[in-house]
Every structure is written in C-alpha cells, then in structure tokens.
Amino acid sequence: MSKTQRQHRIARLLVEGPVPSQAQLVDLLAEAGIEATQATVSRDLGDLGAVKVRLPGGRSVYAIPEHPADQVAPENHLRRVMGEWVAEVVSSGNLVVLRTPPGSAHVVASAIDRSAHDEILGTVAGDDTIFVLAVEGTSGRRLAATLRSLAGL
C-alpha cells in the first residue's frame, strides 16, 4: 500500500468515527489489513494537517480541517471558524491575542495561517489563546479590528 493510499484511509477513519489516539489509529489500520507504526501514523497525521479537537464533554479526538494544510483557505472559511470559536480579540503593539474555548486555539490558528491574510505574519497557538503577529507597518489595533470583524464581534 502506498503512502497516499494509507493517508486516504486514515482520513476516512477520522471522518467515520472518533479516534482519540495514534495507538488506536494504528489498531484501526491493522483491522483494515494495513500495517503501520505509531511513528508512521504520526507523520501521516502531520502530512494530512490533522489536529486534536475537543468534543463536548472534554474528550479529544483527531480531525482534519476542511482544507488541506498547504491550500489557501477562502475568507468565508476563516469567517466561519472565527465566528464559531473566537470569544475575544485584544491587541498590544503589533500583536493580537485571540481567546477561544479550551482546546480550540489550534483550529483557529490553522485557519488564520491558511488564509494567507496579507496583514498577518503568523500565529502561535496554545490551548485557548492565539498570538497573531502583524506584518511590519500594520498595527495590532488595526489587525484586531479586522479579526473582530471576521469573528462577528
């Protein structure tokens, strides 16, 4: 089985049901007759852009964002993600801080990074906090206003 075929199967497994760990994913692949190590699965999840998301009740599972990690996401995707997950936007200097529910920051940061927004240099995500760095010449205040608008705040 090729890497592409294995990754396609992994993506299908993540859509079909909750997968909370790489070990479980290795087991699910084995049940399908696909041999893979945890290290291989880890690399595959990274290639697929998979992230851990928190389900209601606090359980974390792997999920793949709607768009591949190397594809620029359309603004309506960013607007939807921001509207669903961003609770607060504040700025300081050329930095904007976004607050999300626990376990959700990486989903929003990924959408921001993939938006290729021309005022954003990059993001750093924690559990419920994202630092968004504005490009040179853009103030944090101006970028915060843009992000607030996208989030519907």
Secondary structure, DSSP 8 states (H G I E B T S, - for coil): --HHHHHHHHHHHHHHS----HHHHHHHHHHTT----HHHHHHHHHHHT-EEEE-TTS-EEEE--SS-TTS---HHHHHHHHHHH--EEEEETTEEEEE-STT-HHHHHHHHHHTT-TTEEEEEE-SSEEEEEE-TT--HHHHHHHHHHHHT-
